[in-house]
Every structure is written in C-alpha cells, then in structure tokens.
Amino acid sequence: MARPDLFAPGLASAGIAADRLIQVEAGKDEDALAVMEEALRHGALAAVVCEVTRVGMTATRRLQLAAEEGGTTALLLRRWCKASDDPLSTPSSAVTRWRIGCAPSSPLPVAGVGRPRWQVSLMRQRGGDPFTWLLEGCDAQGRVAVPAEPRRRPAPPRRGEARQAA
C-alpha cells in the first residue's frame, strides 16, 4: 500500500488482531504487486490484500496463478484516481470483481451513529450474473449481517447489454 490507511481499532472490530497482521508499505505499484505475488506463493497466509492505483492484465494473471499455487485468497484493491477512471473498466484475470461503497447507517432509537453499512456489488464473475447486497458492520460476535429489511436493487447492466437493448 502507498498510504498507511489501516485503522487498528477498525480491524480489531472486524476480528483481525494486530498480532496476526503483516503490513508492508511500498512506494510504487510495481513493488506492491511484487510483494503480493511472493506472499501469495508462500502458502502459509490466510489472505493477502494489496492496494494499487493501476494494474495491467499481465500482473493480474501472475497474481491469479500465484494465488492458485499457494492456495491463498488474493484481494486487490484499486482506488479511483480520477472520477472518470473506473478501475473495473480495465481488463483483469480476476475470478470476481467487486465494488464496495459506503451506505447510510440504519437509524437508531436514540441519537448516535448506527452500525456501519456498505453497498457490496459483485460486478463480474465467471459464469454468473452480477448482484448487489446491503451489508451491516460487525455485531458483538464479530459477524457481518444482511439488514433485516434488505433493499432489493436491480443489478447493473452487464457489459454490452446496454448497447444491445438500444
């Protein structure tokens, strides 16, 4: 990661203890991707998370192969550099592609901040359709939940469908 964005209390509330986390900061995307690839090949880690701004098809293919070889889950986070640059529009060999954004907290019976919520959208998956969930942050037992009254949202049109319908 290029910026130290990890918030220890937030990670702890999600069940990730500081003594079970290895954090690497890299100045360039290429260095971060190289570290991620080596960590994926190691095979003894539960998951490897890496944040970059840009990544090419060759790099995503190398990461996919390293994840398969090491049996490790790979999560590649890509920030938007500009409002016009959608990171999901570039080609990738990832098995799934997700978009996660903030959603309003549920109202509480008293003034205060409710459980955090996110809109989680599976944008692309091999052999499947896209869908969207509304998720709530961890409860006292550390579990993420689907709110009691989920809002049903239509999935965004798949690539090329908008052109076919017009």
Secondary structure, DSSP 8 states (H G I E B T S, - for coil): --S----HHHHHHTT--GGG------SSHHHHHHHHHHHHHH---SEEEEEES---HHHHHHHHHHHHHHT-EEEEEE--SSTT--GGGS----SEEEEEEEE-----SSSS----EEEEEEEEETTB--EEEEEE---TTS--B--SS---------TTHHHHH-
